[in-house]
Amino acid sequence: MTWRLWVVPVLLLALGAGCAATTRWDAEYERAPQAVRADWDLARRRCSRCHSLERVFLQLELDNDRDDVRWTVEDMARRPSSGIAPQEVEPITGALDWYRTRQNPR
Ligand code: HEC
């Protein structure tokens, strides 16, 4: 059962750009509580379309609170053909904020 959970992200990774930056996301995925994992994976897919995920990590290290995180997600979602649905803004914000709180508690 557990291995199946692995297959999906690994396949997506293989299909993706093969970008080295995604490994950091995978490591965080492993750390994420069950409740966060699906949203974290969603964030990885949505936020890696147009630029490196490193960019996202860098910003999260600067963000002070959940509103800061949401601001960026909304900004990105508004871009033409972002592929980010309005109802995905909250789950993505939640997953990214999970990382921010752990990384950067204030
Ligand atoms: C439609 C393409 C697209 C998608 C999808 C996208 N971004 Fe971006 N992002 C950009 C572009 C273009 C820039 C740089 C230009 C700019 O700053 O306006 C950027 C810049 C950034 C920056 C640098 C700071 C800033 O605001 O300019 C961060 C952080 C960021 N994106 C986070 C995200 C996150 C988080 C997601 C997922 C929710 C995401 N991006 C999805 C296009 C995208």
Backbone and ligand atoms as CSV (ligand in chain L), in Angstrom:
chain,resi,resn,atom,element,x,y,z
A,1,MET,N,N,0.832,-1.208,0.000
A,1,MET,CA,C,0.000,0.000,0.000
A,1,MET,C,C,0.866,1.256,0.000
A,2,THR,N,N,1.835,1.273,0.908
A,2,THR,CA,C,2.663,2.483,1.014
A,2,THR,C,C,3.404,2.779,-0.297
A,3,TRP,N,N,3.871,1.726,-0.943
A,3,TRP,CA,C,4.641,1.973,-2.169
A,3,TRP,C,C,3.797,2.634,-3.236
A,4,ARG,N,N,2.487,2.332,-3.219
A,4,ARG,CA,C,1.604,2.945,-4.219
A,4,ARG,C,C,1.579,4.461,-4.086
A,5,LEU,N,N,1.591,4.943,-2.863
A,5,LEU,CA,C,1.587,6.386,-2.625
A,5,LEU,C,C,2.815,7.027,-3.260
A,6,TRP,N,N,3.855,6.258,-3.320
A,6,TRP,CA,C,5.105,6.750,-3.887
A,6,TRP,C,C,5.058,6.827,-5.403
A,7,VAL,N,N,4.393,5.830,-5.992
A,7,VAL,CA,C,4.458,5.694,-7.439
A,7,VAL,C,C,3.956,6.953,-8.145
A,8,VAL,N,N,2.876,7.519,-7.643
A,8,VAL,CA,C,2.274,8.672,-8.319
A,8,VAL,C,C,3.242,9.858,-8.398
A,9,PRO,N,N,3.747,10.344,-7.254
A,9,PRO,CA,C,4.702,11.467,-7.353
A,9,PRO,C,C,5.943,11.113,-8.163
A,10,VAL,N,N,6.415,9.894,-8.048
A,10,VAL,CA,C,7.619,9.523,-8.790
A,10,VAL,C,C,7.347,9.544,-10.292
A,11,LEU,N,N,6.187,9.051,-10.691
A,11,LEU,CA,C,5.828,9.085,-12.109
A,11,LEU,C,C,5.678,10.519,-12.592
A,12,LEU,N,N,5.018,11.342,-11.778
A,12,LEU,CA,C,4.815,12.739,-12.159
A,12,LEU,C,C,6.164,13.422,-12.316
A,13,LEU,N,N,7.072,13.069,-11.423
A,13,LEU,CA,C,8.414,13.625,-11.470
A,13,LEU,C,C,9.090,13.244,-12.778
A,14,ALA,N,N,8.977,11.968,-13.111
A,14,ALA,CA,C,9.618,11.463,-14.319
A,14,ALA,C,C,9.023,12.135,-15.552
A,15,LEU,N,N,7.709,12.376,-15.517
A,15,LEU,CA,C,7.034,13.009,-16.639
A,15,LEU,C,C,7.347,14.498,-16.723
A,16,GLY,N,N,7.632,15.062,-15.569
A,16,GLY,CA,C,7.877,16.499,-15.494
A,16,GLY,C,C,9.196,16.879,-16.131
A,17,ALA,N,N,9.628,18.073,-15.874
A,17,ALA,CA,C,10.819,18.584,-16.538
A,17,ALA,C,C,12.079,17.838,-16.110
A,18,GLY,N,N,11.944,16.979,-15.105
A,18,GLY,CA,C,13.112,16.306,-14.576
A,18,GLY,C,C,13.984,17.300,-13.839
A,19,CYS,N,N,13.307,18.302,-13.290
A,19,CYS,CA,C,14.006,19.407,-12.641
A,19,CYS,C,C,14.498,18.985,-11.262
A,20,ALA,N,N,15.758,19.254,-10.976
A,20,ALA,CA,C,16.362,18.833,-9.714
A,20,ALA,C,C,15.685,19.491,-8.512
A,21,ALA,N,N,15.131,20.680,-8.734
A,21,ALA,CA,C,14.536,21.422,-7.621
A,21,ALA,C,C,13.357,20.679,-6.996
A,22,THR,N,N,12.737,19.779,-7.752
A,22,THR,CA,C,11.571,19.092,-7.208
A,22,THR,C,C,11.946,18.161,-6.062
A,23,THR,N,N,13.177,17.738,-5.953
A,23,THR,CA,C,13.534,16.811,-4.876
A,23,THR,C,C,13.306,17.433,-3.503
A,24,ARG,N,N,13.523,18.727,-3.401
A,24,ARG,CA,C,13.278,19.392,-2.130
A,24,ARG,C,C,11.799,19.278,-1.743
A,25,TRP,N,N,10.946,19.408,-2.750
A,25,TRP,CA,C,9.515,19.264,-2.496
A,25,TRP,C,C,9.183,17.857,-2.079
A,26,ASP,N,N,9.859,16.908,-2.684
A,26,ASP,CA,C,9.607,15.515,-2.323
A,26,ASP,C,C,10.013,15.251,-0.883
A,27,ALA,N,N,11.132,15.826,-0.463
A,27,ALA,CA,C,11.578,15.643,0.915
A,27,ALA,C,C,10.557,16.232,1.884
A,28,GLU,N,N,10.034,17.397,1.535
A,28,GLU,CA,C,9.017,18.024,2.383
A,28,GLU,C,C,7.728,17.205,2.379
A,29,TYR,N,N,7.437,16.647,1.227
A,29,TYR,CA,C,6.242,15.792,1.124
A,29,TYR,C,C,6.331,14.656,2.120
A,30,GLU,N,N,7.508,14.080,2.239
A,30,GLU,CA,C,7.724,12.989,3.196
A,30,GLU,C,C,7.492,13.443,4.630
A,31,ARG,N,N,7.841,14.681,4.902
A,31,ARG,CA,C,7.684,15.232,6.252
A,31,ARG,C,C,6.254,15.655,6.556
A,32,ALA,N,N,5.512,15.942,5.510
A,32,ALA,CA,C,4.179,16.524,5.684
A,32,ALA,C,C,3.222,15.549,6.362
A,33,PRO,N,N,2.407,16.061,7.283
A,33,PRO,CA,C,1.362,15.214,7.837
A,33,PRO,C,C,0.392,14.802,6.729
A,34,GLN,N,N,-0.252,13.679,6.921
A,34,GLN,CA,C,-1.170,13.134,5.926
A,34,GLN,C,C,-2.123,14.203,5.384
A,35,ALA,N,N,-2.646,15.033,6.293
A,35,ALA,CA,C,-3.658,16.018,5.919
A,35,ALA,C,C,-3.111,17.066,4.944
A,36,VAL,N,N,-1.807,17.277,4.939
A,36,VAL,CA,C,-1.215,18.328,4.115
A,36,VAL,C,C,-0.743,17.793,2.765
A,37,ARG,N,N,-0.503,16.489,2.710
A,37,ARG,CA,C,0.198,15.906,1.554
A,37,ARG,C,C,-0.459,16.165,0.205
A,38,ALA,N,N,-1.764,15.974,0.120
A,38,ALA,CA,C,-2.436,16.145,-1.181
A,38,ALA,C,C,-2.304,17.597,-1.649
A,39,ASP,N,N,-2.461,18.532,-0.700
A,39,ASP,CA,C,-2.382,19.954,-1.050
A,39,ASP,C,C,-0.946,20.357,-1.403
A,40,TRP,N,N,-0.001,19.764,-0.715
A,40,TRP,CA,C,1.406,20.045,-1.007
A,40,TRP,C,C,1.739,19.586,-2.422
A,41,ASP,N,N,1.196,18.425,-2.773
A,41,ASP,CA,C,1.428,17.900,-4.118
A,41,ASP,C,C,0.750,18.793,-5.167
A,42,LEU,N,N,-0.435,19.273,-4.835
A,42,LEU,CA,C,-1.143,20.192,-5.728
A,42,LEU,C,C,-0.306,21.459,-5.940
A,43,ALA,N,N,0.219,21.995,-4.842
A,43,ALA,CA,C,1.041,23.205,-4.928
A,43,ALA,C,C,2.270,22.947,-5.801
A,44,ARG,N,N,2.877,21.799,-5.637
A,44,ARG,CA,C,4.064,21.483,-6.431
A,44,ARG,C,C,3.728,21.482,-7.926
A,45,ARG,N,N,2.585,20.880,-8.265
A,45,ARG,CA,C,2.216,20.808,-9.681
A,45,ARG,C,C,1.843,22.180,-10.228
A,46,ARG,N,N,1.056,22.942,-9.448
A,46,ARG,CA,C,0.586,24.239,-9.941
A,46,ARG,C,C,1.701,25.273,-10.000
A,47,CYS,N,N,2.597,25.230,-9.071
A,47,CYS,CA,C,3.576,26.317,-8.950
A,47,CYS,C,C,4.870,26.026,-9.691
A,48,SER,N,N,4.948,24.892,-10.371
A,48,SER,CA,C,6.185,24.589,-11.100
A,48,SER,C,C,5.999,24.765,-12.607
A,49,ARG,N,N,4.819,25.221,-13.005
A,49,ARG,CA,C,4.549,25.333,-14.439
A,49,ARG,C,C,5.377,26.394,-15.125
A,50,CYS,N,N,5.505,27.538,-14.490
A,50,CYS,CA,C,6.122,28.675,-15.188
A,50,CYS,C,C,7.520,29.012,-14.703
A,51,HIS,N,N,7.886,28.535,-13.539
A,51,HIS,CA,C,9.221,28.862,-13.038
A,51,HIS,C,C,9.657,27.804,-12.033
A,52,SER,N,N,10.879,27.948,-11.606
A,52,SER,CA,C,11.455,26.989,-10.664
A,52,SER,C,C,10.738,27.054,-9.316
A,53,LEU,N,N,10.669,25.932,-8.660
A,53,LEU,CA,C,10.068,25.893,-7.329
A,53,LEU,C,C,10.972,26.552,-6.286
A,54,GLU,N,N,12.227,26.690,-6.609
A,54,GLU,CA,C,13.146,27.395,-5.706
A,54,GLU,C,C,12.623,28.796,-5.408
A,55,ARG,N,N,12.039,29.387,-6.409
A,55,ARG,CA,C,11.489,30.716,-6.291
A,55,ARG,C,C,10.434,30.762,-5.193
A,56,VAL,N,N,9.628,29.719,-5.157
A,56,VAL,CA,C,8.566,29.628,-4.153
A,56,VAL,C,C,9.186,29.487,-2.759
A,57,PHE,N,N,10.165,28.610,-2.636
A,57,PHE,CA,C,10.816,28.417,-1.335
A,57,PHE,C,C,11.447,29.719,-0.839
A,58,LEU,N,N,12.104,30.428,-1.745
A,58,LEU,CA,C,12.758,31.678,-1.356
A,58,LEU,C,C,11.748,32.663,-0.792
A,59,GLN,N,N,10.602,32.751,-1.479
A,59,GLN,CA,C,9.571,33.682,-1.030
A,59,GLN,C,C,9.012,33.265,0.335
A,60,LEU,N,N,8.815,31.979,0.508
A,60,LEU,CA,C,8.220,31.489,1.762
A,60,LEU,C,C,9.140,31.765,2.953
A,61,GLU,N,N,10.425,31.842,2.675
A,61,GLU,CA,C,11.343,32.154,3.769
A,61,GLU,C,C,11.232,33.614,4.175
A,62,LEU,N,N,10.678,34.436,3.286
A,62,LEU,CA,C,10.518,35.862,3.590
A,62,LEU,C,C,9.136,36.190,4.137
A,63,ASP,N,N,8.158,35.387,3.778
A,63,ASP,CA,C,6.776,35.677,4.179
A,63,ASP,C,C,6.614,35.637,5.696
A,64,ASN,N,N,5.802,36.560,6.199
A,64,ASN,CA,C,5.601,36.657,7.643
A,64,ASN,C,C,4.386,35.907,8.140
A,65,ASP,N,N,3.380,35.816,7.319
A,65,ASP,CA,C,2.165,35.143,7.782
A,65,ASP,C,C,1.401,34.561,6.590
A,66,ARG,N,N,0.296,33.925,6.937
A,66,ARG,CA,C,-0.513,33.257,5.927
A,66,ARG,C,C,-1.042,34.227,4.868
A,67,ASP,N,N,-1.328,35.463,5.280
A,67,ASP,CA,C,-1.813,36.443,4.312
A,67,ASP,C,C,-0.752,36.750,3.250
A,68,ASP,N,N,0.505,36.798,3.679
A,68,ASP,CA,C,1.595,37.009,2.722
A,68,ASP,C,C,1.620,35.870,1.706
A,69,VAL,N,N,1.464,34.659,2.221
A,69,VAL,CA,C,1.501,33.475,1.350
A,69,VAL,C,C,0.345,33.548,0.363
A,70,ARG,N,N,-0.860,33.844,0.880
A,70,ARG,CA,C,-2.053,33.896,0.033
A,70,ARG,C,C,-1.908,34.961,-1.046
A,71,TRP,N,N,-1.313,36.068,-0.683
A,71,TRP,CA,C,-1.147,37.172,-1.622
A,71,TRP,C,C,-0.412,36.694,-2.873
A,72,THR,N,N,0.671,35.977,-2.688
A,72,THR,CA,C,1.440,35.474,-3.838
A,72,THR,C,C,0.630,34.450,-4.628
A,73,VAL,N,N,-0.032,33.538,-3.916
A,73,VAL,CA,C,-0.803,32.495,-4.614
A,73,VAL,C,C,-1.898,33.149,-5.463
A,74,GLU,N,N,-2.572,34.150,-4.890
A,74,GLU,CA,C,-3.630,34.838,-5.641
A,74,GLU,C,C,-3.057,35.577,-6.845
A,75,ASP,N,N,-1.911,36.204,-6.629
A,75,ASP,CA,C,-1.243,36.927,-7.706
A,75,ASP,C,C,-0.929,35.974,-8.863
A,76,MET,N,N,-0.421,34.787,-8.542
A,76,MET,CA,C,-0.058,33.806,-9.569
A,76,MET,C,C,-1.308,33.227,-10.236
A,77,ALA,N,N,-2.342,32.995,-9.427
A,77,ALA,CA,C,-3.576,32.399,-9.949
A,77,ALA,C,C,-4.250,33.327,-10.961
A,78,ARG,N,N,-4.074,34.638,-10.749
A,78,ARG,CA,C,-4.702,35.631,-11.628
A,78,ARG,C,C,-4.033,35.735,-12.982
A,79,ARG,N,N,-2.827,35.217,-13.100
A,79,ARG,CA,C,-2.107,35.339,-14.373
A,79,ARG,C,C,-2.811,34.534,-15.460
A,80,PRO,N,N,-2.767,35.032,-16.710
A,80,PRO,CA,C,-3.448,34.313,-17.791
A,80,PRO,C,C,-2.941,32.870,-17.888
A,81,SER,N,N,-3.885,31.966,-18.059
A,81,SER,CA,C,-3.619,30.523,-18.157
A,81,SER,C,C,-2.665,30.005,-17.089
A,82,SER,N,N,-2.897,30.454,-15.860
A,82,SER,CA,C,-2.080,29.974,-14.741
A,82,SER,C,C,-2.388,28.508,-14.450
A,83,GLY,N,N,-3.593,28.068,-14.827
A,83,GLY,CA,C,-3.986,26.701,-14.513
A,83,GLY,C,C,-4.359,26.531,-13.054
A,84,ILE,N,N,-4.431,27.637,-12.307
A,84,ILE,CA,C,-4.792,27.574,-10.887
A,84,ILE,C,C,-6.242,28.026,-10.734
A,85,ALA,N,N,-7.109,27.103,-10.340
A,85,ALA,CA,C,-8.526,27.424,-10.190
A,85,ALA,C,C,-8.729,28.221,-8.913
A,86,PRO,N,N,-9.744,29.118,-8.909
A,86,PRO,CA,C,-9.982,29.940,-7.711
A,86,PRO,C,C,-10.139,29.094,-6.436
A,87,GLN,N,N,-10.781,27.934,-6.588
A,87,GLN,CA,C,-10.981,27.110,-5.386
A,87,GLN,C,C,-9.706,26.380,-4.958
A,88,GLU,N,N,-8.651,26.512,-5.753
A,88,GLU,CA,C,-7.383,25.879,-5.361
A,88,GLU,C,C,-6.493,26.820,-4.563
A,89,VAL,N,N,-6.865,28.105,-4.536
A,89,VAL,CA,C,-6.030,29.083,-3.850
A,89,VAL,C,C,-5.893,28.743,-2.360
A,90,GLU,N,N,-6.999,28.414,-1.720
A,90,GLU,CA,C,-6.950,28.112,-0.273
A,90,GLU,C,C,-6.124,26.862,0.044
A,91,PRO,N,N,-6.404,25.724,-0.616
A,91,PRO,CA,C,-5.587,24.542,-0.328
A,91,PRO,C,C,-4.102,24.756,-0.597
A,92,ILE,N,N,-3.771,25.457,-1.675
A,92,ILE,CA,C,-2.352,25.699,-1.972
A,92,ILE,C,C,-1.751,26.604,-0.895
A,93,THR,N,N,-2.502,27.657,-0.533
A,93,THR,CA,C,-2.028,28.559,0.521
A,93,THR,C,C,-1.786,27.781,1.812
A,94,GLY,N,N,-2.716,26.897,2.145
A,94,GLY,CA,C,-2.592,26.113,3.383
A,94,GLY,C,C,-1.331,25.263,3.387
A,95,ALA,N,N,-1.063,24.604,2.271
A,95,ALA,CA,C,0.107,23.723,2.189
A,95,ALA,C,C,1.394,24.543,2.265
A,96,LEU,N,N,1.435,25.662,1.535
A,96,LEU,CA,C,2.642,26.490,1.556
A,96,LEU,C,C,2.832,27.113,2.925
A,97,ASP,N,N,1.724,27.443,3.577
A,97,ASP,CA,C,1.820,28.052,4.907
A,97,ASP,C,C,2.277,27.030,5.949
A,98,TRP,N,N,1.948,25.779,5.716
A,98,TRP,CA,C,2.450,24.717,6.587
A,98,TRP,C,C,3.971,24.733,6.568
A,99,TYR,N,N,4.517,24.841,5.372
A,99,TYR,CA,C,5.978,24.878,5.228
A,99,TYR,C,C,6.545,26.145,5.893
A,100,ARG,N,N,5.912,27.270,5.611
A,100,ARG,CA,C,6.402,28.547,6.161
A,100,ARG,C,C,6.449,28.517,7.683
A,101,THR,N,N,5.393,28.026,8.315
A,101,THR,CA,C,5.318,28.028,9.781
A,101,THR,C,C,6.433,27.167,10.369
A,102,ARG,N,N,6.722,26.074,9.690
A,102,ARG,CA,C,7.725,25.169,10.218
A,102,ARG,C,C,9.117,25.751,10.003
A,103,GLN,N,N,9.297,26.376,8.857
A,103,GLN,CA,C,10.594,26.852,8.437
A,103,GLN,C,C,10.955,28.153,9.131
A,104,ASN,N,N,9.923,28.906,9.420
A,104,ASN,CA,C,10.128,30.309,9.722
A,104,ASN,C,C,9.156,30.759,10.805
A,105,PRO,N,N,9.167,30.120,11.974
A,105,PRO,CA,C,8.158,30.446,12.981
A,105,PRO,C,C,8.395,31.849,13.543
A,106,ARG,N,N,7.336,32.644,13.581
A,106,ARG,CA,C,7.472,33.995,14.139
A,106,ARG,C,C,6.364,34.269,15.119
L,1,HEC,C1,C,1.189,31.318,-15.357
L,1,HEC,C2,C,2.577,31.099,-14.940
L,1,HEC,C3,C,2.843,31.046,-13.445
L,1,HEC,C4,C,2.369,30.150,-12.528
L,1,HEC,C5,C,1.428,28.991,-12.762
L,1,HEC,C6,C,2.980,30.510,-11.263
L,1,HEC,N1,N,3.802,31.581,-11.424
L,1,HEC,FE1,FE,4.938,32.448,-9.999
L,1,HEC,N2,N,5.668,33.788,-11.358
L,1,HEC,C7,C,5.336,33.824,-12.702
L,1,HEC,C8,C,6.111,34.854,-13.361
L,1,HEC,C9,C,6.012,35.206,-14.849
L,1,HEC,C10,C,6.920,35.437,-12.376
L,1,HEC,C11,C,7.970,36.534,-12.540
L,1,HEC,C12,C,7.451,37.799,-13.073
L,1,HEC,C13,C,6.828,38.657,-12.030
L,1,HEC,O1,O,7.412,38.802,-10.953
L,1,HEC,O2,O,5.770,39.236,-12.309
L,1,HEC,C14,C,6.625,34.745,-11.126
L,1,HEC,C15,C,7.227,35.026,-9.932
L,1,HEC,C16,C,6.990,34.364,-8.757
L,1,HEC,C17,C,7.603,34.681,-7.484
L,1,HEC,C18,C,8.652,35.762,-7.254
L,1,HEC,C19,C,8.077,36.941,-6.553
L,1,HEC,C20,C,7.026,37.667,-7.357
L,1,HEC,O3,O,5.909,37.844,-6.830
L,1,HEC,O4,O,7.319,38.089,-8.485
L,1,HEC,C21,C,7.072,33.832,-6.566
L,1,HEC,C22,C,7.370,33.783,-5.090
L,1,HEC,C23,C,6.121,32.969,-7.258
L,1,HEC,N3,N,6.109,33.318,-8.586
L,1,HEC,C24,C,5.382,31.991,-6.633
L,1,HEC,C25,C,4.456,31.179,-7.290
L,1,HEC,C26,C,3.591,30.235,-6.603
L,1,HEC,C27,C,3.555,30.010,-5.092
L,1,HEC,C28,C,2.856,29.621,-7.558
L,1,HEC,C29,C,1.786,28.573,-7.352
L,1,HEC,C30,C,0.625,29.010,-6.602
L,1,HEC,C31,C,3.247,30.202,-8.856
L,1,HEC,N4,N,4.211,31.144,-8.637
L,1,HEC,C32,C,2.713,29.840,-10.079
L,1,HEC,C33,C,4.445,32.983,-13.331
L,1,HEC,C34,C,3.748,31.957,-12.741
